[in-house]
Amino acid sequence: MNLSSLKLRLLRIIAVGVIVSFVVLGFYTSKVEYEDGYSTIKDEEILISEQGTKFIEAFLESKIDILKATLEEVSFKDGVSIENKTMMNGLKLANKAGDFMGVYIGLEKNGYVISTLEGLLTPQKDDYDPRVRDWYKDTKKRDSIGVTEPYFDSTIKKSVVSICAPLKINGEFVGIIGADLSIDTIIDAVSKIKLKNTGYSYLVNKDGKILIHKDNKLLNKKDELFLKIKGGEGTTSFKGVNANGTDLLASYGLIPTTNWYLVTRLDEQEIVDEVISSITTVILIYLALLVLILAVMFFAFNKVLSPLSNIEDTINFFFKYLKGEEKEIKALDSSNSNPIVQMLQNEMKIIEKRFVEDKVLIEEVKSVVDRVNNGKLDVQVKNSTSNKALNELKDILNEMIETISKNVNSDINPILDVLEQYSKLDFKNIIKDPDGKISRELNNLNELITTMLKENKQKGLMLNKKAKILLDNVDALNRSSNATAVSLEETAASVEQITSTIVDNTERINQVSEHSEELIASISNGQDLANLTVTSMDEINEQTQAIADAITVIDQISFQTNILSLNAAVEAATAGEAGKGFAVVAQEVRNLASRSAEAAKEIKDLVENAAFKTNHGKQIVDDMIEGYIKLNEDVSKTTKVIKEISSSSKEQRVSIEQINEVVNKLDKETQQNASVAAQTQSIAKDTSIIASEMLEDVNNKKFRE
């Protein structure tokens, strides 16, 4: 075997070995690259979920603490009504301190709503009854403070949540106090979370209903991805799942205050593509190295063997460096001017430089995370690297730190110290140089609490002073009410006796009035009978006159008959003896005429006497009728006077009965006033005790006076 054949065989063996080594190394490197990419994404997603949930939790907790402080410090002793200025001022201060959209109270008794923005709302006037609303019923059932799910407020055109807590006075449920909070800060924080090109975050409740999402069409729908990755009671989770035919890498973090979850998802294909791209790059590098190595080996065997040995050692060290077994790459012989050697040397330096940059960046990230864990948020990751994924992670971390710093404070430790002092009722200190929203709001809260404590102390002193004055006045009122009650009781007895006397007089006057009515009726009957008598006498007078006329006719007939009888006697005397019989008859007729005339005269005298008597009786009856008329007028006047007296007596009776009723009512009210005065005295004593307890409670708290 000649040297060239030996070199060729040796070259083949080495080439096969190198190729196999590259294939194995490429497979192992690909596996490591995929596992590293998967692990990196897992850590990124979990970190994003944890940091996001901590931010949202801190934001909501700060608002809940303000509402709790309002419940503890605002006075509801003067009643829950819009006229309670102290309560309304406290609600307005809470609204300002919490940057709320409005603070309100829904009342259980009548369904009224007392709002810092809209004033008083009633079911009758505004057609709004909080007792049938979900936020009211859920809070009442939960019997603790809580946060509603987000909803869109059409009035302000923003998404808001309501922080609600039960309002109890002396252990009795009165209603629900709530505050509407814009969640633009949470939406912005969630929207800014980005992971590579396809990764983003959104918010769901414990049942998987989507609450906040960049795609508004998905709001309030079930999130199948969350339901697949959710498991157990852990606060975070990471899992690879298939949703709607797409492989995803998803994680979530729990927000304990609301039982919401921040879900972060990333298309697994993007990671696979990145890993494949990275593996392809590595494979190409390996292939290039393989080609270079084979070329170098080929030319080396043709020239000198020593460079081959040097390259082999360097490549072995390079592979160990890639696997992390070596800390640095062994340099080739710089005196070797072979272009392949020089190219290999340059590529290894570039790879070494990238590895060093990645290591420096990761170390800085660790340092920044340690500082953040210590409460310092005034740091940023400064270094960069050629690795795109690590640069994206650095940008996300810097954005998150900056957002938390703006919303909380650049240093969380002063906040924790102040909160610890607040928990011990020490409100003297504030956060110095606050540069975050929460730190500034905590200082505003401190000002609010200090103002309330000052007001409570002043009002407690005033209440204590007024309670003593009230107690003295109530004592005097109590004595005066008792004396008045005794006097009114005696007056009531006297008025009742007078009432009885007036009632008896009224009844007697009514009896006299009834007798007067009966007398008037009798007089009227007598007058009617007298009128009938007059009528009858007129008729008798008329008949008597008719008789007198008839008698006059008879008298005339008698006179004519007498004349005729005289004529007959004369004729009979002239006739002589022949007329004697006729003369006798004439004499008899003359005698009969004379008697008829006498009888007619007697009857006429009787009739004239009867007529005189009749006219005299008529005159007497006319006088009687005039007497009846005069008597009737006098009795009518008397009856009218009696009726007027009766009417006045009845009015007096009604008046005295009303006076009696008023006196009795006044007596009862005076007795009630005496009872109320006694109760007021007890209340005044309780008020004095409450004022003392209020002052004692305020004095137990430390604040700037």
Secondary structure, 3 states (H helix, E strand, C coil): CCHHHHHHHHHHHHHHHHHHHHHHHHHHHHHHHHHHHHHHHHHHHHHHHHHHHHHHHHHHHHHHHHHHHHHHHCCCCCCCCCCCHHHHHHHHHHHHHCCCCEEEEEECCCCCEEECCCEEECHHHHCCCHHHCHHHHHHHHHCCCEECCCEEECCCCEEEEEEEEEEEECCEEEEEEEEEEECHHHHHHHHHCEECCCEEEEEECCCCEEEECCCHHHCCCECHHHHHHCCCCCCEEEEEEEECCEEEEEEEEEECCCCEEEEEEEEHHHHHHHHHHHHHHHHHHHHHHHHHHHHHHHHHHHCCCHHHHHHHHHHHHHHHHHHCCCCCCCCCCCCCCCHHHHHHHHHHHHHHHHHHHHHHHHHHHHHHHHHHHCCECCCCCCCCCCCHHHHHHHHHHHHHHHHHHHHCCCECHHHHHHHHHHHCCECCCCCCCCCCHHHHHHHHHHHHHHHHHHHHHHHHHHHHHHHHHHHHHHHHHHHHHHHHHHHHHHHHHHHHHHHHHHHHHHHHHHHHHHHHHHHHHHHHHHHHHHHHHHHHHHHHHHHHHHHHHHHHHHHHHHHHHHHHHHHHHHHHHHHHHHHHHHHHHHHHHHHHHHHHHHHHHHHHHHHHHHHHHHHHHHHHHHHHHHHHHHHHHHHHHHHHHHHHHHHHHHHHHHHHHHHHHHHHHHHHHHHHHHHHHHHHHHHHHHHHHHHHHHHHHHHCCECCC
